[in-house]
Amino acid sequence: MKRINMLLLRNLPLLLCLSIASGFRPNHESGGIDPSDFTDTDITEMGVLRAVAWYMERNPLPGKPPMTPGQLENMKPLTATGLFKAYFQADVSPNRFEKALQEITSGNNLVEVLHMEDSSYFFYCEEITKSINQLRILRDSVLSGLKGHVNSSALESARLSAGKALHVLQKFYSNTNWAEMGNSKPYEYLLNTTSRAFPAAPASKTTCGNCVKESGGWYSCDENLLVKDMLTSGYKLSATCRTKPRGKCGHGGRNDVTQNFPPTGGINKETSDRQLSPHYQLHKQAAELAIQATRDFFVGEGFGLLSQIGHDTFKKFFNMEGYSLTFAIDTTGSMSNDIQQVKTTCIEILREYSGSPDAPFNYILVPFNDPGVGPVMKTNNVDEFEYYISRLHVTGGGDCPEMSLTGLKLALQESLPRSKIFTFTDAGAKDEWLKDEVKVLIDSTGSEVNYALTGYCSSRKRRSVAREETESSSRSYDNLYEELAAYSGGYYVMTSKSQLHQILGIMKLSLNAAPVKVAYSHMDGTRFSFPVDETLTEITVSVKSRVSSGFSMTVLQPSGATSASTVVIDTANHKVVEVSPIHERGSWTVTVSPSGSYEVEIGGKSLMDFSYQIMQRQKEYVLPVQGRPVKGANYTFSMKVMGDAKGAEVHRLAYVSGQGIPIGSVTLNQTSDAFGNILAVAPISLHAPTTLLIVEGLSPGGLPFSRVSAEPITTESVQILPLPGQNGTLSPGETLELSVMVVNDGPSAPFSFKVSDDLGLMRSFRPTSSFLNKGENITLTATFIASGEDSSFASSIATFSAKSSTAQNYLKLPITVIPETALETDETPPVYKLLDFYMPCVGKLQQKPICSGHSWRMRFSAKDAQSAVTVRVNANPTGLTCSPRGTDGDKDLICHYVSDCCSPYVEVKMSDENGNTETLKIDYRRSRSSAA
């Protein structure tokens, strides 16, 4: 149903929640905490780093000496750049690993939006068993996505689910009393079902007393916990937890509306701020436990992710394998000579780099024709790759346009993330309708698409293609291929068949284990200057003429001397040179002749770079944007400096259009995370259709430096928002409906909608199209059905998209098929029956030394319908004996307990294998005897 209410829409995140969900805070960008406090992001990043370091220690590279335990994991400081450099013993950028890590932390952070009203994601309200089951469901959904053939979409789904699972896992340590009980190691039962469950406080157990309210308005809660040997957690109101029972601990802090109701205060340790966390003094201890548990989630011996999925998939999950060098080659009849040149020139270059840290992990060949595409051929060996190319058979091609986007789509799906893909063709794309789908794949994989064309023909006039692209993106492209190359940050080169070999040196630019972009600009005139800092070991200078054919260029060092360089591309309107080694640091200059309009891009090799996220305030927190940013909306730019950045400073964020035209700049606010790594944030509003971000500052050596984002940011005038309170899970044979809100922030236009998922679960969606005026929104609902024939876990990603003639956007939501048996939660504690009871210990018989000569005893049964029962006592444990009764083994016990009259009391705890606990309390120490 359509409606217009922009005020409601802009404040939608504020109106969706009844209360503020919390545990450890999601990130430092949300503010309100000390920089040294540990957030979900800090904990996840450090836990993952320790896990990967642990793995690297036990799996050194071929030909490298073995490593000792702790050699990498105990590095100070432990950073991704330092870890990769130590492991590879070369300058290898961790940017691909960082992308995987960012997807995991995004999944973690987004729980605060998607599941904020579900207590089982936070261990609130003593929902210990429910939360543990939620954690295990999420872990199993990770495993389900990593079975069999694993492509980029399966990895993305698994990482999002892993982030959610880690959110639940980490909240155990901030929201329960595990740290208060003095535990120095994580609770293994959370991840390992074969270990013993710790008893959880029953509903009848009083767990907290009142805290003392101080003059500053905060509560002093040093001694408010009354249970020392059972698990409990704080109550925080939500849709699934409506009240705080009498005698139960609160979550606490100023965001907890129940903290002023008895028992006052609470027990959370999410920050070191006493106003937010009553047990603030245990914040760092709880965070360290959460870091250890995060590490164990991945590499816990016998139960971690590694032991479940194996080494190859583990490396894929973390993008540890490097990148793919992928050729998508047109095999129609006119491409015979092109293929021979590719084989001769490119293989020679690849052999030169083979065995070096700059070499790709694997080589992939994707042939395409019309209508056939594939088969995909993969290898780690250059000679075998050459053999694959030699076997290509050219055929057909009479109608010119080919299925090139189908080939590119397959290449993107089969390549590792952030790979280098080269398409060789002399024809246009017959399957242009796949453009939007290909762009979504480029967004999710971060791969670079490069085109080397020796001709172009299309089923429609080239001029109309250029005009259409001008209308949609404010930039004129020669064809669809140039648009896709620019969209991914890749190269587009048009040449003749006889000169193809002259431009294939572009391949060298891709063989770089630590690629960075130093500058990108539109230049009108003859000179452009750029900084070269001490971390750069090589640079590449690319100049492309926008208007003229034929120009010359010279690269000048800071001293004014001409730099020696190697020519990579030399065509009439595009020239690229490489400078290595670099002899001078400072301000370099490229000069061109004649004066004119040029596009200048400076690349290089360096470990100092930046990763970033575009974020938006959602309720109390600042969280990653899903889909593409909306043109003109207010966002937060958040960046982290990568590399050995000690002493570096970041000063300014500049942004330029996709054509390199300056748009604006803003001062960066530099801060740090809990480990002292450089972070910086700034407000940002994006108005251009495509934008490149440039970070400027001083290098560790005090030299000016700049780095440009690897891929352009595309903005849209339509957004798709997830509706809250939806659970993306279903059981075999069940139906699931998911809804999103499509909002048109641009001009009035007809929109078409599309919904798809990787497993083919989607059966229908409505509506399929609608006319939306500016400011109008509509709900898009899709129906998914899981087959009743398969009772195993399965994971998928549903992609919702909306498109008009001038705007398009998408949103991805994970879907998990969960067997009904996994949803069954045993929350029923064992039951007991007092069979015999003899208590003579009254009056003088409790006094010493008489008490030691008299005893009391009882006999009771303890039974559970689901699992074995464990019985513990808090006094005189040697007086307890239990044995099975009947044929149910340890599910049904008869217990005897005896003690002298010096201890006329005992609390018996009877727990099942899930930690569900019932207590039997006997206490005759008081003048009025009681048994409960």
ABEGO torsion letter per residue (X at the ends): XBBBBAAAAAAAAAAABABBBBBBBABAAAEGBBAABBBAAAAAAAAAAAAAAAAAAABBBBGBBBBBBGAAAABOBBBAAAAAAAAAGBBBBAAAAAAAAAAAAAAAAAAAAAAAABAAAAGBGGBAAAAAAAAAAAAAAAAAAABEBBBAAAAAAAAAAAAAAAAAAAAAAAABAAAAAGBABBBAAAABAABBBBBBBBAABBABBBBBBBAAGBBBAAAABABAABBBBBBBBBAABABBBBGBBBAEEAABAAAABOBBEEABAABABAAABAAAAAAAAAAAAAAAAAAAAAABBGABAAAAAEAAAAAAAAGAAEBBBBBBBBABAAAAAAAAAAAAAAAAAAAAABGBAABBABBBBBBBBOABBOBBBBBABAAAAAAAAAABBBBEGAAGBBBAAAAAAAAAAABBBGBBBBBBBABBBAAAAAAAAAAAAAAAAGBBBBBBBAEBBBABBAAAAAAAAAAAAGBBBABAAAAAAAAAGBBBBBBBAAAAAAAAAAAAAABBABBBBABBBBBBEABBBBBBBAABABBBBBBBBAABBEBBBBBBBAAGBBBBBBBABBBAABBBBBBOBBABBEBBBBBBOBBBBBBBBBBBBBABBBBBBBBBBBEABBBBBBEBBBBGBBBBBBBBBBEBABGBBBABBBBBBAAGBBAEBBBBBBBBBAAGBBBBBBBBBBABABBBBBBBEBBAAGBBBBBBBABBBBBBABBBBBBBGBBABBBBGBBBBBBBBBBBABBBBBBBBBBBBAAGABABBOBABBBBBBGBBBBBBBBBBBBAABABBBBBBBBBBBBBAABBBBBBBBBBBBBAAAABBBABBBBBBBABBBBABBEAAABOAAAAABBBBBBBBBBBAABBBBBBBABGAAABBBBBBEAAEAABBBBBBBBBAABABBBBBBBBAAGBBBBBBBBAABABBBBX
